[in-house]
Amino acid sequence: MIIKGEINFKYATSDDAEVVYEALEVDNENYLKSSLDQNLITYTIHSEKLGTFLATIDDLIASEIVVEKIIDKTKQ
């Protein structure tokens, strides 16, 4: 069985989206597909195991939160 999912992150600016995309792309290689379109990042996840699928999503969201907090701090 193949489990598929898609997560979209929308940002206030395309610059913010690009920072997040570049920061996470290195870690995401070979685990999921990603695309950047202006201020929207789309991640597509495919897995044969539910546990792996959920762990990938959890890691992605946790990493995105860290980058978003860094962006917020640098704007202050």
Z-matrix of the N, CA and C atoms (Angstrom, degrees):
N
C 1 1.445
C 2 1.527 1 108.51
N 3 1.311 2 116.66 1 137.88
C 4 1.457 3 122.77 2 176.02
C 5 1.527 4 108.41 3 -107.41
N 6 1.324 5 115.84 4 129.03
C 7 1.458 6 121.93 5 176.82
C 8 1.525 7 106.82 6 -103.38
N 9 1.325 8 116.37 7 129.52
C 10 1.461 9 121.54 8 -178.19
C 11 1.516 10 109.79 9 -123.75
N 12 1.313 11 115.49 10 145.90
C 13 1.457 12 120.00 11 176.43
C 14 1.511 13 110.70 12 -156.31
N 15 1.321 14 115.01 13 160.94
C 16 1.452 15 120.96 14 179.15
C 17 1.520 16 108.45 15 -137.59
N 18 1.326 17 115.45 16 136.13
C 19 1.460 18 121.97 17 176.42
C 20 1.520 19 107.39 18 -124.36
N 21 1.330 20 115.74 19 134.24
C 22 1.462 21 121.63 20 176.86
C 23 1.516 22 109.45 21 -117.07
N 24 1.325 23 115.43 22 133.99
C 25 1.459 24 121.76 23 173.83
C 26 1.520 25 107.06 24 -117.49
N 27 1.334 26 116.43 25 124.34
C 28 1.459 27 121.52 26 -179.93
C 29 1.531 28 108.07 27 -112.86
N 30 1.329 29 115.72 28 132.64
C 31 1.456 30 121.61 29 -175.23
C 32 1.521 31 110.68 30 -116.53
N 33 1.326 32 115.22 31 162.51
C 34 1.464 33 121.00 32 -179.02
C 35 1.525 34 111.63 33 -64.97
N 36 1.332 35 116.39 34 -34.31
C 37 1.457 36 119.99 35 -178.87
C 38 1.523 37 110.60 36 -134.09
N 39 1.305 38 115.03 37 158.28
C 40 1.466 39 119.37 38 176.31
C 41 1.528 40 110.88 39 -69.16
N 42 1.324 41 117.61 40 -28.51
C 43 1.470 42 120.71 41 176.57
C 44 1.528 43 111.07 42 -63.62
N 45 1.333 44 116.64 43 -44.23
C 46 1.468 45 120.29 44 177.56
C 47 1.528 46 110.58 45 -61.61
N 48 1.308 47 115.86 46 -43.79
C 49 1.472 48 120.09 47 179.68
C 50 1.522 49 110.62 48 -61.55
N 51 1.312 50 116.79 49 -40.90
C 52 1.463 51 119.96 50 -179.45
C 53 1.528 52 111.56 51 -66.20
N 54 1.333 53 117.26 52 -39.25
C 55 1.464 54 120.73 53 177.82
C 56 1.527 55 110.26 54 -61.43
N 57 1.321 56 116.73 55 -47.05
C 58 1.470 57 120.70 56 179.58
C 59 1.522 58 110.42 57 -63.67
N 60 1.308 59 116.67 58 -46.29
C 61 1.462 60 121.58 59 -178.66
C 62 1.526 61 110.62 60 -57.30
N 63 1.328 62 116.80 61 -49.51
C 64 1.463 63 121.02 62 -178.52
C 65 1.526 64 111.46 63 -66.01
N 66 1.325 65 116.81 64 -38.50
C 67 1.465 66 120.49 65 -179.18
C 68 1.525 67 111.80 66 -65.85
N 69 1.316 68 117.47 67 -37.43
C 70 1.465 69 120.98 68 -175.44
C 71 1.520 70 113.87 69 -92.06
N 72 1.317 71 117.29 70 -19.35
C 73 1.463 72 120.34 71 -173.71
C 74 1.527 73 112.52 72 -60.27
N 75 1.305 74 117.77 73 -40.26
C 76 1.470 75 121.30 74 -178.46
C 77 1.525 76 110.88 75 -60.42
N 78 1.319 77 116.66 76 -43.47
C 79 1.465 78 121.58 77 -177.93
C 80 1.523 79 112.28 78 -74.62
N 81 1.318 80 117.30 79 -24.39
C 82 1.465 81 121.09 80 -174.25
C 83 1.526 82 114.36 81 -90.38
N 84 1.322 83 117.86 82 -10.62
C 85 1.464 84 120.11 83 -178.57
C 86 1.520 85 110.90 84 -53.42
N 87 1.303 86 115.99 85 136.63
C 88 1.467 87 124.65 86 178.01
C 89 1.527 88 114.14 87 72.17
N 90 1.326 89 118.89 88 -2.59
C 91 1.464 90 120.43 89 179.89
C 92 1.521 91 112.18 90 -108.83
N 93 1.324 92 116.15 91 -31.42
C 94 1.450 93 120.37 92 179.66
C 95 1.517 94 109.30 93 -157.97
N 96 1.315 95 115.45 94 165.10
C 97 1.464 96 120.22 95 178.31
C 98 1.524 97 107.79 96 -102.12
N 99 1.312 98 115.08 97 144.47
C 100 1.457 99 118.81 98 179.48
C 101 1.516 100 110.17 99 -137.48
N 102 1.325 101 114.26 100 153.41
C 103 1.457 102 119.99 101 175.41
C 104 1.526 103 108.73 102 -143.63
N 105 1.310 104 114.49 103 147.96
C 106 1.460 105 122.06 104 179.89
C 107 1.517 106 108.08 105 -118.28
N 108 1.334 107 116.31 106 126.76
C 109 1.458 108 121.75 107 177.19
C 110 1.523 109 107.97 108 -136.04
N 111 1.313 110 115.54 109 98.33
C 112 1.460 111 123.83 110 -177.13
C 113 1.523 112 110.20 111 58.47
N 114 1.329 113 118.74 112 -108.27
C 115 1.467 114 120.06 113 -177.94
C 116 1.537 115 112.99 114 -104.78
N 117 1.323 116 116.74 115 19.48
C 118 1.468 117 121.71 116 -178.47
C 119 1.531 118 110.81 117 -123.90
N 120 1.328 119 114.73 118 126.46
C 121 1.465 120 120.68 119 173.57
C 122 1.518 121 107.43 120 -108.97
N 123 1.322 122 116.18 121 131.60
C 124 1.461 123 122.02 122 177.79
C 125 1.521 124 108.41 123 -116.94
N 126 1.326 125 115.55 124 127.72
C 127 1.461 126 122.39 125 176.38
C 128 1.521 127 108.23 126 -113.86
N 129 1.327 128 116.38 127 131.50
C 130 1.459 129 122.35 128 177.50
C 131 1.518 130 108.19 129 -116.62
N 132 1.312 131 115.45 130 124.97
C 133 1.457 132 121.98 131 -176.34
C 134 1.520 133 109.41 132 -115.65
N 135 1.338 134 116.55 133 133.78
C 136 1.467 135 123.66 134 174.25
C 137 1.529 136 107.29 135 -128.61
N 138 1.307 137 116.96 136 135.31
C 139 1.456 138 119.99 137 177.86
C 140 1.528 139 109.80 138 -152.89
N 141 1.310 140 115.05 139 154.64
C 142 1.458 141 120.18 140 176.73
C 143 1.525 142 111.72 141 -93.02
N 144 1.338 143 116.78 142 -12.39
C 145 1.460 144 120.71 143 -178.04
C 146 1.526 145 109.76 144 -125.56
N 147 1.315 146 116.51 145 135.50
C 148 1.456 147 121.78 146 -179.48
C 149 1.530 148 111.00 147 -61.55
N 150 1.304 149 117.34 148 -41.98
C 151 1.464 150 121.11 149 -179.41
C 152 1.518 151 111.79 150 -60.27
N 153 1.312 152 116.60 151 -43.76
C 154 1.466 153 121.46 152 178.54
C 155 1.521 154 110.45 153 -66.11
N 156 1.309 155 116.72 154 -41.72
C 157 1.461 156 122.24 155 178.25
C 158 1.525 157 110.45 156 -58.90
N 159 1.326 158 116.70 157 -49.62
C 160 1.464 159 120.89 158 -178.77
C 161 1.528 160 111.73 159 -66.89
N 162 1.317 161 117.56 160 -38.30
C 163 1.468 162 120.91 161 178.67
C 164 1.532 163 110.49 162 -64.78
N 165 1.324 164 116.72 163 -39.83
C 166 1.463 165 120.93 164 178.72
C 167 1.519 166 110.57 165 -62.90
N 168 1.318 167 116.84 166 -45.68
C 169 1.463 168 121.09 167 178.77
C 170 1.525 169 110.40 168 -63.13
N 171 1.314 170 116.88 169 -44.18
C 172 1.462 171 121.42 170 179.48
C 173 1.529 172 110.91 171 -60.17
N 174 1.314 173 117.45 172 -46.04
C 175 1.466 174 121.67 173 178.56
C 176 1.522 175 111.23 174 -62.68
N 177 1.321 176 116.93 175 -42.29
C 178 1.453 177 121.54 176 -179.93
C 179 1.528 178 110.84 177 -61.25
N 180 1.310 179 116.65 178 -48.78
C 181 1.467 180 120.74 179 -178.20
C 182 1.529 181 110.58 180 -65.63
N 183 1.318 182 117.85 181 -42.88
C 184 1.466 183 120.63 182 179.09
C 185 1.522 184 110.89 183 -61.67
N 186 1.316 185 117.38 184 -42.38
C 187 1.466 186 121.58 185 179.18
C 188 1.527 187 111.20 186 -66.46
N 189 1.310 188 116.75 187 -39.80
C 190 1.463 189 120.91 188 179.58
C 191 1.519 190 110.26 189 -63.85
N 192 1.311 191 117.16 190 -40.62
C 193 1.465 192 121.30 191 179.16
C 194 1.531 193 110.49 192 -60.94
N 195 1.319 194 117.17 193 -42.53
C 196 1.469 195 121.08 194 179.28
C 197 1.524 196 110.25 195 -61.87
N 198 1.319 197 117.24 196 -48.15
C 199 1.473 198 120.52 197 -179.32
C 200 1.522 199 110.41 198 -63.21
N 201 1.320 200 117.22 199 -41.21
C 202 1.462 201 120.65 200 179.22
C 203 1.528 202 111.17 201 -61.96
N 204 1.319 203 117.31 202 -40.46
C 205 1.469 204 120.84 203 177.49
C 206 1.527 205 111.12 204 -64.74
N 207 1.315 206 117.32 205 -38.22
C 208 1.463 207 120.87 206 177.57
C 209 1.526 208 110.14 207 -64.35
N 210 1.315 209 116.51 208 -43.75
C 211 1.470 210 120.22 209 177.85
C 212 1.515 211 110.16 210 -59.49
N 213 1.332 212 117.47 211 -46.18
C 214 1.460 213 121.69 212 -179.89
C 215 1.529 214 111.04 213 -60.81
N 216 1.320 215 117.67 214 -43.40
C 217 1.468 216 121.85 215 -179.37
C 218 1.526 217 111.87 216 -64.58
N 219 1.330 218 116.57 217 -38.88
C 220 1.461 219 119.14 218 -177.82
C 221 1.529 220 111.98 219 -73.50
N 222 1.312 221 117.70 220 -17.44
C 223 1.468 222 120.98 221 178.15
C 224 1.520 223 112.59 222 -85.93
N 225 1.317 224 116.74 223 -10.91
C 226 1.477 225 120.16 224 -176.85
C 227 1.505 226 111.57 225 -78.13
